[in-house]
Amino acid sequence: MGPGAGDVAMNERRAAILFLAPGLAIILLFFLLPVGASLLLSITDFDIYALADVHNVRVIAFRNYSQLLGDALFWKALGNTLYFAAVGGPLTVIVSLAMALLVNAKTARWKPLFRTIYFAPVVTTVVAVAVVWKYLYHPKFGLFNRGLELLHIPPIDFLGDPHWAMPAIILLSIWKNFGYTMIIFVAALQAIPEELYEAARIDGANAIQQFRHVTLPMLGPTFVFVGIITAIGFLQLFPEPYVMTGGGPVNATLSVVMLMYEQGFKFWKMGYAAAVAFLLFLVIGLATLLQLKAQKARV
């Protein structure tokens, strides 16, 4: 007599648990436990004195969070970060979609070559890129100001002027990151059935109408994915201002992650830095939920 349905289901559950156990163990060890430890850290006054003697740690509940919400520097950093994400994120998506349309065009030649060229900045070390762009932005010898000089425009101190510093970093970030989302858009464009375009042409639709009524609706799920990963990445702004401006001038490029780094590893206020990290986590979660709700509303 063979095994019953209950035994088969039990064996399947055991097999599923065995297959999932290694992955779950890694997630628990390298994600959930550090997150839990950081959460506990955020409700303490853990600092350099606690590193010397753990008995110096005191549980102060939500005092770090209340102090953080009353800190003008935090709101400045949050405003800079939101500005960077609100401007740089959509521009990155637009540029990546435009490049994907060009690369995926039927008349385009040497497609693999151009895909490689556009994707190369993504795999280039961000610190090296930031150092090179810092020299490109040099007020006297930089390539950008040399171009302005040819147009008889006065030189601009891109990284030393509070009004230009963040736009300069946004331009760098767009160039650095659009290649990744471009590849995703290329894959999505290639998945659109050609029959839809043929039907649109039969109905008399021109290229713009085909893009509006066929391409954009079919790219809806891709826009959601690209928008979410772009927003998450841009809200974690750190290496570009750290290398290029140090958060200046007058905190014009100070980001939330950079504030967290300074509080945690410069002033050794680890509990306060952990509170900054969790508030940033809430901001990223809220941004993700807003994008998902906006997509559902469009659908």
C-alpha positions in Angstrom: 0.0 0.0 0.0 1.5 3.3 -1.1 1.9 6.4 1.0 -1.2 8.5 1.6 -1.9 12.0 0.5 -1.0 13.3 3.9 2.4 11.6 3.8 3.1 13.0 0.4 2.3 16.5 1.5 4.5 16.1 4.6 7.4 14.9 2.5 7.0 17.8 0.1 7.0 20.3 3.0 10.1 18.7 4.4 11.8 18.8 1.0 10.8 22.5 0.6 12.2 23.3 4.0 15.5 21.6 3.3 15.9 23.5 0.0 15.0 26.8 1.6 17.0 26.4 4.7 20.4 27.5 3.3 19.0 30.6 1.8 17.0 31.5 4.8 20.0 30.9 7.1 22.0 33.4 5.0 19.2 36.0 5.1 18.9 35.5 8.9 22.6 35.7 9.5 23.6 38.6 7.2 20.3 40.6 7.0 17.8 40.1 9.8 20.2 39.8 12.7 22.2 43.0 11.6 18.9 44.9 11.1 17.7 43.8 14.5 21.0 44.7 16.2 20.8 48.1 14.5 17.3 48.7 15.7 18.4 47.9 19.3 21.4 50.2 18.8 19.2 53.1 17.7 17.5 53.2 21.1 20.7 53.4 23.0 23.4 56.1 23.4 26.1 53.7 22.1 29.3 55.8 21.4 33.1 55.6 21.7 32.9 55.2 25.5 30.7 52.1 25.0 33.3 50.7 22.7 35.8 50.8 25.6 33.3 49.4 28.1 29.9 48.0 27.1 28.5 48.8 30.5 28.5 52.5 29.5 25.6 51.8 27.1 22.3 53.2 28.3 18.8 52.5 26.8 17.4 55.9 26.0 14.2 54.7 24.2 13.4 57.1 21.3 15.5 60.1 22.4 17.8 59.6 19.3 14.8 59.9 17.0 13.3 62.9 18.8 16.7 64.6 18.7 17.1 63.7 15.1 13.7 65.2 14.1 14.7 68.4 15.8 18.1 68.6 14.1 18.2 71.2 11.3 21.2 69.4 9.7 19.1 66.2 9.3 16.3 68.1 7.5 18.9 69.8 5.3 20.4 66.4 4.4 17.0 64.9 3.8 16.0 67.8 1.6 19.2 67.4 -0.4 18.6 63.7 -0.8 15.0 64.1 -1.9 16.0 66.8 -4.3 18.7 64.5 -5.8 16.3 61.6 -6.1 13.3 63.6 -7.4 15.4 65.2 -10.1 18.0 62.6 -10.9 15.8 59.6 -10.7 13.2 60.6 -13.4 16.0 62.0 -15.6 17.9 58.8 -15.4 14.8 56.8 -16.4 14.1 59.2 -19.3 17.7 59.0 -20.6 17.8 55.2 -20.3 14.6 54.8 -22.2 15.8 57.1 -24.9 19.0 55.2 -25.3 17.2 51.9 -25.2 14.9 53.1 -28.1 18.0 54.2 -30.1 19.9 50.9 -29.4 16.8 48.8 -30.1 15.9 50.6 -33.4 15.7 48.4 -36.5 18.0 50.8 -38.4 20.7 50.8 -35.6 24.0 49.2 -36.4 26.6 47.7 -34.1 24.0 47.3 -31.4 26.2 45.1 -29.1 29.0 47.7 -29.3 26.8 50.6 -28.2 25.2 48.6 -25.5 28.7 47.8 -24.1 29.7 51.5 -24.3 26.6 52.7 -22.6 26.8 50.0 -19.9 30.5 50.6 -19.2 30.0 53.4 -16.6 27.8 51.1 -14.5 30.7 48.6 -13.9 33.3 51.4 -13.4 34.3 52.1 -9.8 32.2 55.0 -8.6 35.1 56.5 -6.6 37.3 56.5 -9.7 34.5 58.1 -11.8 33.9 60.8 -9.1 37.6 61.7 -9.1 37.7 62.1 -12.9 34.5 64.1 -12.9 35.9 66.3 -10.1 38.7 67.4 -12.5 36.2 67.8 -15.4 34.3 70.3 -13.1 37.5 72.2 -12.2 36.7 76.0 -12.4 39.8 76.8 -14.4 41.1 73.7 -16.2 38.0 71.5 -16.3 36.6 70.4 -19.7 33.2 71.8 -19.0 34.5 75.3 -18.3 36.7 75.1 -21.3 33.6 74.5 -23.4 31.8 77.4 -21.7 34.9 79.5 -22.5 34.5 78.7 -26.2 30.9 80.0 -26.0 32.1 83.2 -24.2 30.3 82.2 -21.0 32.0 83.0 -17.7 33.4 79.9 -15.9 31.3 78.3 -13.2 32.6 76.8 -10.0 30.4 73.7 -10.3 31.5 72.1 -7.0 32.1 75.2 -5.1 28.8 77.0 -5.7 25.9 75.9 -3.6 23.5 76.4 -6.5 25.5 74.3 -8.9 27.0 71.6 -6.7 24.0 69.3 -6.5 23.1 69.6 -10.3 26.7 68.7 -11.0 26.4 65.6 -9.0 23.1 64.7 -10.5 24.6 64.9 -14.0 27.4 62.6 -12.9 24.9 60.1 -11.4 22.8 60.1 -14.6 25.8 59.3 -16.7 27.0 56.7 -14.2 23.7 54.8 -13.8 21.5 55.1 -16.9 23.3 52.1 -18.6 21.8 49.6 -16.1 18.2 50.6 -16.6 18.8 51.0 -20.3 19.6 47.2 -20.5 16.3 46.5 -18.7 14.3 48.7 -21.1 16.0 47.0 -24.1 14.9 43.6 -22.8 11.4 44.9 -22.2 11.2 46.5 -25.7 12.3 43.2 -27.3 9.5 41.4 -25.5 6.7 43.5 -27.0 5.0 41.5 -29.8 5.6 42.9 -33.2 2.0 42.1 -34.1 0.9 45.1 -31.9 2.9 47.5 -34.0 1.6 45.9 -37.2 -2.0 46.4 -36.1 -1.2 50.0 -35.1 0.3 50.7 -38.5 -2.7 49.2 -40.2 -5.0 51.5 -38.2 -2.9 54.4 -39.5 -0.9 55.2 -36.4 2.4 57.0 -36.9 5.6 56.5 -35.0 4.7 58.8 -32.2 1.2 57.3 -31.8 2.7 53.8 -31.7 5.1 54.9 -29.0 2.3 56.5 -27.0 -0.4 53.8 -27.4 1.7 50.6 -27.7 5.2 51.0 -26.3 4.5 53.0 -23.2 1.5 50.8 -22.0 3.5 47.6 -22.6 6.4 49.1 -20.6 4.2 49.8 -17.6 5.5 47.0 -15.3 9.1 47.8 -16.4 8.6 51.4 -15.4 7.5 50.3 -11.9 10.6 48.1 -11.4 13.0 50.6 -12.9 11.4 53.5 -10.9 11.7 51.6 -7.6 15.3 50.4 -8.0 16.3 53.9 -9.2 14.6 55.6 -6.3 16.2 53.2 -3.8 19.6 53.8 -5.3 19.4 57.5 -5.5 18.0 57.9 -1.9 21.2 56.2 -0.7 23.4 58.9 -2.2 26.9 58.8 -0.6 30.1 58.2 -2.6 29.7 61.0 -5.1 29.4 63.9 -2.6 31.8 62.2 -0.2 34.6 62.2 -2.9 33.7 65.3 -4.8 32.5 67.9 -2.3 32.7 66.4 1.2 29.0 67.4 1.7 29.7 71.1 0.9 29.7 73.8 0.0 27.7 74.9 3.1 26.1 71.4 3.3 24.5 71.8 -0.2 25.4 68.2 -1.1 25.1 66.6 2.3 23.0 63.4 2.0 21.3 61.4 4.7 23.7 58.5 4.3 26.6 60.9 4.5 25.2 62.3 7.7 24.8 58.8 9.1 28.4 58.0 8.2 29.7 61.2 9.8 27.7 60.6 13.0 28.7 57.0 13.2 32.3 56.9 12.1 33.5 60.5 12.6 31.8 61.4 15.9 31.3 57.8 17.1 27.6 58.4 17.9 26.6 54.9 16.8 23.1 54.9 18.3 22.3 58.2 16.7 23.6 57.0 13.3 21.4 53.9 13.6 18.4 56.1 14.1 19.3 58.0 10.9 19.5 54.7 9.1 16.0 53.6 10.2 14.5 56.9 9.3 16.0 56.6 5.8 14.6 53.1 5.6 11.1 54.5 6.3 11.6 57.2 3.6 12.6 54.5 1.1 9.7 52.3 2.0 7.3 55.3 1.7 8.7 56.2 -1.7 8.3 52.6 -2.9 4.7 52.4 -1.7 3.9 55.7 -3.4 5.2 54.4 -6.7 3.3 51.2 -6.4 0.1 53.0 -5.7 0.7 55.4 -8.5 1.1 52.5 -10.9 -2.1 50.9 -9.7 -3.9 54.2 -10.2 -2.6 54.4 -13.8 -3.7 50.8 -14.6 
